[in-house]
Amino acid sequence: MLFNPSRDEARLFLIESWRKRRAGELLTPLEDLTAQLIAKHHEYHEVFENPNSNQEKDYLPEQGATNPFLHLMMHLTIEEQISIDQPPGIRAHFARLTNKFGSEHDAQHRMMECLGEMIWQAQRGGTQPDAAVYLECLEKQ
């Protein structure tokens, strides 16, 4: 079964993963990975440490706001793609981009741009996401 959380479930998962790490509680492997990703994003710590004022907040691009929840869920998506090499070849792109940009984190941020492009094109066209669009974008990175 695919993990397809609602917006609220995804946000709560991120918040709880960070809370559990800070409290020294036992984490599942996915929670641990999530907490590690949050730890790398100091600019979002306040969001996760004050969930009551941030969990329902809308982050609108037209206001210049980056959505920390979406950003971290995209990191998790890319981590999963790399771990299972889906779409095929994604792991090789990750290795190449890591080498090019000097860090796994920076490589993932470049990959995020392409993942977002694929999702945007699918939404705009009312179609399913097309891995070919994603991989073609990664070729240009």
N, C-alpha and C positions, 0 to 999 in steps of 0.2 A: 504494500500500500504506500502511495506517495504521501510525503509530508506536505500538506497544503494548508497551512494555517491561515486564519483570517488576519486582518490587520491587527486587531486587538490581541490575538493569541501570539502573533509574532513579536509584538512589542513587549508583551508580558514575559515571553521567553527570554528576550534580551535583558530585560530589567532584572528578572530573577537570577539569571546566570551571573550577572555582575554583583547582585546582592549576596548570593551564596559565596562567591569568591572572596568578597570583602569580609564576610562573616566567618570565613575559614571552614565553611561547610563542605561536605563531600559533593563533588560534581560528577555528572555523567561525562563521558568523553566529548559529547557535543557541547555540553555546557562549558566544559573546560576550554575547548577551542573558541567558543563564543567569548568567554571572559578574556582569553588571550588577545583576541581581536580588539575588544573594547579597550584593553590595557594599552594597545598601540595607538589609540585615538584619544589622546589627552583632552582634545578639544570637545569631546563628547561626555567626559566623566560627569560633569555637572548635570547633564540630561538624565543619566542613569542613576545618579545619586539623589535626585529629587524627582522621582517618578510621578508623584501626585500632580505636579505642575507641568509635566511634559508628556505624559502618556497619551493624552488626547489632542495634543497640539498638532496643527497642520503646518507643514513646512512647504511653502509655495515657492517654486522656482522664480516666479515673476517678482517675488520680494527678495530674491537673492539668497534664499535660505536653503541650505543643504539639509536634507532629511537624514538625521543620524541613524534612524531605524532602517530605512531603506538602504543606506550606505553599508551598514553592517550585514544586512541580509544578503546583499549582493556579494560581499566578501565570503559569506558562508556558502552561497551558491557556487562561486568560483572554486572554493576549497573542495567542495564535493565533486565538481567537474574534473578537477585535476586528479583527485584520488581515484576516480574510476575511468579516467581518460575519455570522457563523454562531453561534447562530441569528440569522435576520434581525432587525435592530433592536438587536442587542447593542452595536454601535458608538454608536448614539444614546444608549442607556442609559449607556454609559461616559462620553460627553461630558457628559451631564446630571449624573451623579454626580461627575465631576471638578469641574465648576463648583460644585456644591452643597458638596462637602467640601474644595475648595481644592487638591487634589493628585490626580494620576493614581494614585499609590500608595494613598492612602486610598480612592479610588474602587474600586480593585481589591479592597481588603480587604472593602468592603461587598458587592461582587459575589461574593466568595468565600463569604460567608455563604449567599447564594442558590444558588450552585453546590453547596455542601455539602448544603443542604436538598433539592435535586433528587436528588442521589445517594442521600441517606439514604432518601427516599421510595421510590425505585426499589428499593433493597436491601430495605427493609421489605416492599414489596409483591411482590417477586420479578419486577419488570417492567423494561423498558428505561427509561433516564432520559427524562423528558418535558420538552421545551424549554418547553412552556406553563407548567409549574410554575416553572421558572427565571425566565421573563420576568414572570410574575405577581408573584413575590417581588421582582424588581427594580423593578417599578412602585411598590411600597410603600416602597422605600428613599428 
